[in-house]
Amino acid sequence: MKEEVKVSVVQMTSEWLQPERNIRRMNEFIDSEARAGQELIVFPELATVGCITPSMPGDPVGLKGMTYAEFAASYVRAAETIPGPATEAISELTRRYGIYVVIGMAERHPVIPTTLYNSGVLIGPRGIIGVHHKMHLPLNEKLLFCAGNESEVFKTELGNIGVEVCYDGRFPELSRILALKGAEIICCIWNITASLGAVTPAQDSLYHRAYVRAQENGVFFVNANGSGYQGDMRLTGHSAIAAPNGTLLAVSESDQEEVIRTVLKEEMLITYRSVLNIFRDRRPELYGEICAPLSAPYKRASPPEFKGVEAKNKKKRV
């Protein structure tokens, strides 16, 4: 990777179903951060349209006066193809400034009408570099989105970048796969809401996940969460950026809109990996159980010591 990478996380508050307004504000943030010399700018999950509602089964629709069916139809209309208005507008700025941007958006399938993906898009000086479709869909997201099936690492002038979307970050297997494919920087974009009832405070949840995933894989881990309110849903903020050894380089101490910044130094990655070689020390031959499906339902077998008795009883009954 590059010796130093200046990164910004924009802990943005998006408006529901207002892609034009959200994209305009994203462009304002990009312009400001690029002028300040930042090279990698990361936005939250679904920043162009907001998260879905309700996120939890049984909860009311957050947009008052709307049924779920009406919200779903509006959400599909607000989604975009890739390329489309959002990626084209942002590509114009990445080309102008020679920078890289990660955005979260609702992506419309290019062929099948009304079919959506929850996508993380990496855009650079030459336009769209790659797209990650969220692979793990929690709760009501299964009602609107199709799950992705591929994980890629994108080679850039800044370094090798992997992208995850929200719930993906709760599955350590994906981060490890990205690291094995060469990732040096993993950008995980989130929309965590307070209604999900996290066991730990919001800041602990994202701070812990950043330094654990970073340290497990010897990568820079960039957590970008949404903030503020979407209807009656409160997003929890507290974004965080961690170094390969787990050190937190930058954190948000707020659930409000703000930008956090830091510098990712290649020397941190080299120093950590050269001392503790995680990839050499792996024992993949022992990990097969991770890839196995859930076990079949329990079936009681007759204990060996009773088989003879059962056979005799059966003979007598005959």
C-alpha positions in Angstrom: 0.0 0.0 0.0 1.0 3.7 -0.2 3.3 4.9 2.6 0.6 7.2 4.0 -3.2 7.3 3.2 -5.3 10.2 4.5 -8.7 8.8 5.2 -12.0 10.5 6.3 -15.2 8.8 7.6 -18.3 10.9 7.0 -20.8 10.0 9.7 -23.6 11.3 7.7 -27.3 11.8 8.5 -29.3 10.8 5.4 -32.9 11.6 4.5 -35.3 8.9 3.8 -36.2 8.5 0.1 -34.4 11.7 -0.9 -31.5 10.5 -3.2 -31.0 13.8 -4.9 -30.6 15.7 -1.6 -28.4 13.0 -0.1 -26.1 12.9 -3.1 -25.8 16.7 -3.1 -24.7 16.6 0.5 -22.3 13.8 -0.1 -20.7 15.8 -2.9 -20.4 18.8 -0.5 -18.6 16.5 2.0 -16.4 15.1 -0.7 -15.4 18.5 -2.1 -14.5 19.8 1.4 -12.5 16.7 2.4 -10.7 16.5 -1.0 -9.7 20.2 -0.7 -8.3 19.4 2.7 -6.1 16.7 1.2 -8.0 13.6 2.1 -7.5 10.6 -0.3 -10.1 8.0 0.9 -13.6 9.2 2.0 -16.0 6.6 3.4 -19.8 7.1 3.8 -22.3 4.9 5.7 -24.5 2.1 4.4 -27.4 3.2 2.2 -26.3 6.8 2.4 -28.2 7.7 -0.8 -31.7 6.6 0.4 -31.6 5.8 4.1 -32.1 2.5 5.8 -35.3 0.4 5.4 -38.3 0.6 7.8 -39.2 -1.2 9.9 -35.9 -2.9 10.5 -37.3 -5.2 13.1 -40.2 -7.6 12.4 -43.4 -6.4 14.0 -42.2 -2.7 14.4 -44.3 0.1 12.8 -43.3 1.8 9.6 -41.2 4.8 10.6 -42.6 7.1 7.9 -46.0 8.1 9.4 -49.0 7.6 7.2 -47.3 5.0 5.0 -47.9 1.2 4.9 -45.0 -1.1 4.5 -46.1 -1.8 0.9 -46.1 1.9 0.1 -42.7 2.4 1.7 -41.3 -0.6 -0.2 -42.6 0.7 -3.5 -41.1 4.1 -2.8 -37.8 2.6 -1.8 -37.6 0.6 -5.1 -38.3 3.8 -7.1 -35.5 5.7 -5.1 -32.9 3.0 -5.8 -30.5 3.4 -8.7 -28.6 1.2 -11.2 -24.8 1.2 -11.3 -23.7 3.3 -13.1 -26.4 5.8 -12.4 -27.0 9.4 -11.1 -25.2 8.8 -7.7 -22.1 7.1 -9.0 -21.8 9.5 -12.0 -22.0 12.6 -9.7 -19.4 11.2 -7.3 -17.2 9.9 -10.1 -17.0 13.5 -11.4 -15.4 14.6 -8.1 -13.1 11.5 -7.7 -11.8 12.2 -11.2 -11.3 15.9 -10.5 -9.4 15.4 -7.3 -7.8 12.0 -7.9 -9.4 10.5 -4.8 -11.3 7.4 -3.7 -14.7 7.3 -2.2 -16.8 4.4 -0.7 -20.6 4.9 -0.7 -23.5 2.8 0.5 -26.6 2.7 -1.8 -29.7 0.7 -2.7 -28.8 -0.7 -6.1 -31.4 -1.7 -8.6 -30.7 -4.9 -10.6 -29.7 -3.9 -14.2 -32.0 -6.5 -15.8 -34.7 -7.7 -13.3 -37.1 -4.9 -12.4 -37.7 -4.0 -8.7 -34.9 -6.4 -7.6 -32.5 -4.7 -5.2 -29.0 -5.1 -3.6 -27.7 -3.4 -0.5 -24.4 -2.2 -2.1 -21.1 -0.7 -1.1 -19.4 1.0 -4.1 -15.7 2.0 -4.4 -15.2 4.9 -6.8 -11.8 6.2 -7.9 -10.1 8.6 -10.3 -11.1 6.5 -13.2 -14.7 6.0 -12.1 -16.3 2.9 -10.6 -13.7 0.4 -9.4 -15.9 -2.2 -7.8 -19.2 -3.1 -6.1 -19.8 -5.3 -3.0 -23.3 -6.7 -2.5 -24.1 -7.2 1.2 -23.8 -10.9 1.8 -25.5 -11.3 5.2 -29.1 -9.9 5.4 -30.6 -9.5 8.9 -34.1 -9.1 10.0 -36.4 -7.3 7.5 -33.7 -6.6 5.0 -34.5 -10.0 3.5 -37.9 -8.6 2.4 -36.3 -6.0 0.1 -32.7 -7.1 -0.8 -31.1 -10.0 -2.5 -27.9 -11.3 -0.8 -24.6 -11.0 -2.6 -22.4 -14.0 -3.2 -18.9 -12.6 -4.0 -16.2 -11.0 -2.0 -13.5 -9.1 -3.9 -10.4 -7.0 -3.1 -9.9 -4.0 -5.3 -6.3 -2.9 -6.2 -5.8 0.8 -6.0 -3.0 3.3 -5.8 -3.8 3.7 -2.1 -3.6 -0.1 -1.5 -5.7 -3.2 -1.7 -9.2 -2.3 -0.5 -12.0 -4.6 0.6 -15.6 -3.5 1.3 -18.2 -4.9 3.7 -21.7 -3.7 4.4 -23.0 -3.6 8.0 -24.1 -7.1 9.1 -21.2 -8.5 7.1 -18.9 -7.1 9.8 -20.4 -9.4 12.4 -19.0 -12.4 10.5 -15.3 -12.7 11.0 -15.0 -15.2 8.1 -15.6 -12.5 5.5 -12.9 -10.2 6.9 -10.4 -13.2 6.9 -11.3 -14.0 3.3 -10.7 -10.4 2.2 -7.3 -10.5 4.1 -6.4 -13.7 2.4 -7.2 -12.1 -1.0 -4.7 -9.4 -0.2 -6.8 -6.6 1.6 -4.7 -4.0 3.4 -7.7 -1.7 4.1 -11.2 -3.0 4.8 -14.0 -0.4 4.7 -17.1 -1.6 6.6 -20.1 0.7 6.2 -23.0 0.5 8.7 -26.5 1.8 9.6 -26.8 0.6 13.2 -30.0 1.7 14.9 -30.7 2.0 18.6 -33.8 -0.1 18.1 -31.7 -3.2 17.6 -31.0 -3.2 21.3 -27.3 -3.8 21.3 -26.0 -5.5 24.4 -23.0 -3.1 24.6 -23.2 0.7 24.1 -23.0 1.8 20.5 -19.5 3.1 20.9 -18.2 -0.1 22.4 -19.9 -2.1 19.6 -18.1 -0.3 16.8 -14.8 0.4 18.6 -14.5 -3.2 19.6 -15.4 -4.5 16.1 -12.8 -2.2 14.5 -9.9 -3.2 16.6 -10.8 -6.9 16.8 -11.2 -7.2 13.0 -8.1 -5.2 12.4 -5.9 -7.2 14.8 -7.3 -10.6 13.7 -6.2 -9.9 10.1 -3.4 -7.3 10.3 -5.4 -4.8 8.3 -6.6 -1.2 8.6 -10.3 -1.5 9.5 -12.5 1.5 8.8 -16.0 1.5 10.4 -18.4 4.2 9.0 -21.8 4.4 10.7 -24.8 6.6 10.0 -26.0 9.2 12.5 -29.1 11.2 13.6 -32.7 10.3 13.0 -34.6 8.8 10.1 -38.2 9.2 11.1 -38.3 7.7 14.6 -35.2 5.6 14.1 -32.0 6.8 15.7 -28.7 5.8 14.2 -25.9 5.3 16.7 -22.9 6.9 15.1 -19.6 6.3 17.0 -17.6 5.4 13.9 -14.0 4.1 14.3 -10.8 3.5 12.4 -8.3 0.9 13.7 -4.7 0.1 12.8 -3.5 -3.5 12.1 -2.4 -4.0 15.7 -5.8 -2.9 17.0 -4.9 0.6 18.0 -7.8 3.0 17.5 -6.6 5.8 15.3 -9.7 7.8 15.2 -13.2 7.5 16.8 -16.4 9.4 16.9 -17.6 10.0 20.4 -21.0 11.1 19.2 -24.2 9.8 17.5 -24.4 13.1 15.6 -23.2 14.0 12.1 -19.5 14.6 12.0 -16.3 13.7 10.1 -13.4 11.7 11.7 -9.9 11.7 10.0 -6.6 9.9 10.4 -3.6 8.8 8.4 -3.0 5.1 7.6 0.7 4.4 7.6 2.1 1.4 5.7 4.8 1.0 8.4 2.1 0.1 10.9 1.0 -2.8 8.7 4.5 -4.0 8.0 5.6 -3.8 11.6 2.6 -5.8 12.9 2.6 -8.5 10.2 6.4 -9.0 10.3 6.3 -9.7 14.0 3.1 -11.7 14.2 2.6 -13.6 11.0 -1.1 -14.5 11.2 -1.2 -16.1 7.8 1.8 -18.4 8.3 0.4 -19.5 11.7 -3.1 -20.4 10.4 -4.2 -24.1 10.6 -6.8 -24.3 7.9 -6.9 -28.1 8.0 -8.5 -27.7 11.4 -11.2 -25.3 10.4 -13.5 -27.5 8.2 -16.4 -27.2 10.7 -16.7 -23.5 9.9 -17.8 -24.4 6.4 -20.2 -27.2 7.3 -23.9 -26.5 7.3 -25.9 -26.6 10.5 -26.2 -30.1 11.9 -29.2 -32.2 11.0 -32.0 -32.5 13.7 -31.1 -34.9 16.5 -32.3 -38.5 15.9 -32.2 -40.9 18.8 -30.5 -44.2 17.9 -31.1 -47.4 20.0 -28.2 -47.9 22.4 -26.1 -50.9 21.3 -26.7 -52.8 24.6 -30.5 -52.9 24.1 -30.5 -54.1 20.5 -30.5 -57.8 21.5 -33.4 -57.3 24.0 -35.5 -55.4 21.3 -34.9 -58.3 18.8 -36.0 -60.9 21.3 -39.2 -58.9 22.2 -40.0 -58.5 18.6 -39.7 -62.3 18.0 -42.0 -63.0 20.9 -44.6 -60.6 19.6 -44.6 -62.3 16.3 
